[in-house]
Structures are given as structure tokens and as C-alpha cells.
Amino acid sequence: MTTTTLIIEQQPNLSLMAEETQLKWEGMATVELKTPTADQVWPCLEDFCNIIKWIPDMDTCYQVEGEVGQPGLTRYCASSSSRLSDGSDNETRISWVKEKLLTMNPMERCLSYEVVENNIGFNSYVATVKVLPINGSDGQHGCKIEWSYVADPVEGWSTEHLTSIIKISLQYMANKLEQAVLSGEI
């Protein structure tokens, strides 16, 4: 079994917006994959509307507008969760987000996107995802995925909560990608 290494960094950042200083959340999660190479992993993440294969608990993801692989491409992603509201009935909540591709650079294996609409509580969220090769001097090969973000604070959340969601998603993504390589899917 392949072992992955996950590194989390989070740093609050002050930003001047509309003549007022507001706290911005800024963070990064990194995972190293020993088995797949960057060239194997990038096409999986480059397919912006196919993220449902790599992110946990997502029920749907599809193209809303724009051209595949081009800035402006917008995807709709949603997931549902059930919880007991008063101890007797199950209540289902649908969480959804529309995300617009801002940049796509296949040569550098990098993309960035922003949340443009949602019912989760984001006012501003921009993420950058990079797939970087690992070519250690000891002959080690593989790749590293970096997922960084800058966001306005979300009511009822903390930076730790947001980073935890990204960390869990990135670790799940790494496991799924490694499984896909080992099974010959990619």
C-alpha cells in the first residue's frame, strides 16, 4: 500500500478591502503521492467538471456554462446530508456551490477557481490547485498536490474548520488517485 504525506499550513492574512481592513483566511494543504506521476494525476484534475470522482460525499457535479478547459467554465456541485432535527425526523440538507474556472495552465499543471454562488456561506473564496512532480535524488518519483485558498471568513466556521475540510478532501483525492493508478484506470 502506498503511503501519502499530508502537510497543512494556515495563516491569517490582513487585506485592505473597500477602505476597511477585514481578516482574510488563507491556507494551503499539500499531499504527496508516491505512485502516480504528475503527468498521470494532472488530467484527472484538469477535467474541472469531473471532480465528483475525486472528492468525498459529492452527489453531483456538472457544467453550467463556458467552454471545457477554458477560463469562465462554471460547474455546479452539490451534496446532501441527513441529520436528526428533533430526534425523531430525518432532515435532508442540500449544500451546493457554483465554481468558475479562472485560470488553467496545463504546462504548469495548475488551475484556479472561485466560488461565484453557494448556500454554504462563502462571500469570497478563491482556490489554486497545483500538481507538482517529485524527483528526489534517491530515485523517488511521484507527485505532490497543493491546494491553497484565500477566503472571507464564513459565519459559524473557523479557519481550522475550512482547512480541515480541504485536508479531508485532499487526502481522499490522493487515495482515489492512487487506487485508480494501481487498478489501471489512469
Secondary structure, DSSP 8 states (H G I E B T S, - for coil): ----EEEEEEEEEEEEETTEEEEEEEEEEEEEESSS-HHHHHHHHHSGGGGGGTSTT--EEEEEES-TTSTT-EEEEEEEEEEESSSSSEEEEEEEEEEEEEEEETTTTEEEEEEEEESS--S-EEEEEEEEEEE-TTS-EEEEEEEEEEE---TT--HHHHHHHHHHHHHHHHHHHHHHHHTT--
